[in-house]
Amino acid sequence: MAQGWKSGLTRFAEWFSRLAYINLLWILFTIVGLVLLGFIPASVAMFTVIRTWLKGNLNPPNTVFQLFWKTYKQEFIRSNLIAFIPFILGYILYIDIFVFEFPDTMLMQSVQFIIYVLSIYYLLAISFFYPIYVEFQLKWLQFLKMLFLMPFVAPFRGLTMVIIGYGIVFLMSMMPVLYLFFVGSIIAYLWLLIALPTFSKLHDRLVGKDE
């Protein structure tokens, strides 16, 4: 009994340190890329490392850094280009909801309702952005097709991922120091736990047809 308790505590400490380490790398390389250009490839690198952990390859710290750095360099341009359209769409929706003031007319209220529906759909889709990116080797058009199909394929998983992402950011806002060590890595870990089982079922059906 005591041995099992110690073993569980050891595993918890190992994962605690892994998630803190990868989160620090994520923040560092986001800054290295001048934040705007660094955020996407740093996130891709973080998701790539955590995916290898979930697949059973628990790399030592030096190997984690090598994999992170290799992925960051390789995906710097490609990931920013692929993210351009989805994140521009997100920016437009943000402006429409939080900046633009709709006239108080029946027509504009209908337009505003449609924008809210599209925003929910967008959040469900964009939560799959990084899991899809690190799981599949897709061309740009294939990637966008799969990304925007996911809210129809796995709506409840997408909703769960959105709620988890928001919940973690909200909870850690109460202790901002936790952002430094865990906000990105915990979200990435939980999102991959949710998304990867879905991808294993969809891989042949959605990707195999295009190859």
C-alpha positions in Angstrom: 0.0 0.0 0.0 2.8 2.4 1.0 4.8 1.4 -2.1 1.8 2.1 -4.3 1.3 5.5 -2.7 5.0 6.4 -3.1 4.9 5.3 -6.8 1.8 7.4 -7.5 3.5 10.4 -5.8 6.6 9.9 -7.9 4.7 9.8 -11.1 2.8 12.9 -10.1 6.1 14.7 -9.4 7.5 13.6 -12.7 4.5 14.9 -14.7 4.5 18.1 -12.6 8.1 18.8 -13.6 7.6 17.9 -17.2 4.6 20.2 -17.6 6.4 23.0 -15.9 9.5 22.6 -18.0 7.6 22.5 -21.4 5.5 25.5 -20.4 8.7 27.5 -19.7 10.1 26.5 -23.1 6.8 27.5 -24.7 6.9 31.0 -23.1 10.6 31.4 -23.9 10.3 30.5 -27.6 7.1 32.6 -27.9 9.2 35.6 -26.8 12.1 34.5 -29.1 9.7 34.7 -32.0 8.7 38.3 -31.0 5.5 36.9 -29.5 3.3 37.4 -32.6 5.3 35.1 -34.8 6.6 32.9 -32.0 3.4 31.9 -30.4 2.2 29.5 -33.2 5.4 27.5 -33.7 6.1 27.4 -30.0 2.6 26.0 -29.4 3.1 23.5 -32.2 6.4 22.4 -30.6 4.8 22.1 -27.1 1.9 20.0 -28.5 4.4 17.8 -30.4 6.4 17.1 -27.2 3.3 16.3 -25.1 2.0 14.1 -27.9 5.2 12.0 -27.7 4.7 11.7 -23.9 1.1 10.5 -24.4 2.3 8.0 -26.9 4.6 6.5 -24.2 7.9 8.2 -25.1 8.8 10.0 -21.8 11.9 11.9 -23.0 14.6 13.1 -20.6 14.9 16.9 -20.4 17.8 17.2 -22.9 15.8 15.2 -25.5 12.7 17.3 -24.8 14.6 20.5 -25.6 16.1 19.0 -28.8 12.6 17.9 -30.0 11.1 21.2 -29.1 13.8 23.2 -30.8 13.8 21.0 -33.9 10.0 21.3 -34.2 10.1 25.0 -33.6 12.6 25.6 -36.4 11.0 23.3 -38.9 7.5 24.5 -38.3 8.2 28.3 -37.8 7.2 29.4 -41.3 4.7 26.6 -42.2 2.7 26.9 -39.0 2.4 30.7 -39.2 1.2 30.4 -42.8 -1.3 27.7 -42.0 -2.6 29.6 -39.0 -3.1 32.9 -41.0 -6.6 32.3 -42.3 -8.1 30.7 -39.1 -6.7 33.4 -36.9 -7.7 36.2 -39.2 -11.2 34.8 -39.1 -11.0 34.8 -35.3 -9.8 38.4 -35.3 -12.8 39.5 -37.5 -15.2 37.7 -35.2 -13.6 39.3 -32.1 -14.0 42.8 -33.7 -17.6 42.1 -34.6 -18.5 40.9 -31.1 -16.4 43.2 -28.8 -15.7 46.3 -30.8 -18.4 46.9 -33.4 -21.6 48.4 -32.2 -24.6 47.0 -34.0 -27.6 49.3 -34.6 -30.6 48.4 -32.6 -32.7 47.1 -35.5 -34.3 43.7 -36.1 -32.0 43.1 -39.1 -28.8 43.9 -37.2 -30.0 41.8 -34.2 -30.4 38.9 -36.6 -26.9 39.5 -38.0 -25.5 39.7 -34.4 -27.1 36.4 -33.6 -25.6 34.7 -36.6 -22.2 36.1 -35.6 -22.5 34.6 -32.1 -23.4 31.2 -33.7 -20.4 31.5 -36.0 -18.2 32.4 -33.0 -19.3 29.2 -31.1 -18.6 27.1 -34.2 -15.2 28.8 -34.6 -14.2 28.1 -31.0 -15.1 24.5 -31.4 -13.0 24.3 -34.6 -10.0 26.2 -33.4 -9.7 24.0 -30.3 -8.6 21.2 -32.6 -6.0 23.4 -34.4 -2.9 22.2 -32.6 -4.0 18.6 -32.0 -4.7 18.2 -35.8 -1.4 19.9 -36.7 0.8 17.6 -34.6 -1.2 14.4 -35.4 -1.5 14.6 -39.2 0.8 15.6 -42.0 -1.7 17.6 -44.1 -1.5 20.0 -46.9 -3.0 23.5 -46.3 -6.4 22.8 -47.9 -6.6 19.4 -46.3 -5.8 20.9 -42.9 -8.5 23.6 -43.2 -11.1 21.1 -44.4 -10.4 18.8 -41.4 -10.3 21.7 -39.0 -13.7 23.1 -39.9 -15.2 19.6 -40.1 -14.3 18.8 -36.5 -17.2 20.7 -34.9 -19.6 18.4 -36.8 -17.6 15.2 -36.3 -16.9 15.7 -32.5 -19.0 18.6 -31.2 -19.1 17.5 -27.6 -15.4 16.9 -27.5 -14.8 20.3 -29.0 -17.1 21.9 -26.4 -15.3 20.1 -23.6 -12.0 21.4 -24.9 -13.3 25.0 -25.0 -14.7 24.8 -21.5 -11.5 23.2 -20.2 -9.3 25.9 -21.9 -11.4 28.7 -20.5 -11.7 27.1 -17.1 -7.9 26.7 -16.7 -7.2 30.3 -17.8 -9.8 31.5 -15.4 -8.6 29.5 -12.4 -5.0 30.4 -12.9 -5.9 34.0 -13.2 -6.5 33.8 -9.4 -2.8 32.9 -9.0 -1.0 34.5 -12.0 2.3 32.9 -11.1 0.9 29.6 -12.3 0.7 31.0 -15.9 4.5 30.8 -16.0 4.6 27.1 -15.2 1.3 25.5 -16.3 -1.3 27.4 -18.3 -0.2 26.3 -21.8 1.1 22.8 -20.9 -2.0 21.7 -19.0 -4.3 22.9 -21.7 -2.2 21.1 -24.3 -2.1 17.9 -22.3 -5.9 17.8 -21.7 -6.8 18.8 -25.2 -4.6 16.0 -26.6 -6.1 13.5 -24.2 -9.6 14.4 -25.6 -8.7 14.8 -29.3 -6.3 11.8 -29.9 -8.9 9.1 -29.5 -11.1 10.8 -32.0 -8.2 11.1 -34.5 -7.4 7.4 -34.3 -10.9 6.7 -35.6 -10.9 9.4 -38.3 -7.3 9.0 -39.6 -8.1 6.5 -42.4 -11.5 8.0 -43.3 -10.5 11.7 -43.5 -6.9 11.5 -44.5 -6.6 8.2 -46.3 -9.1 9.3 -49.0 -6.9 12.3 -49.8 -3.6 10.5 -50.2 
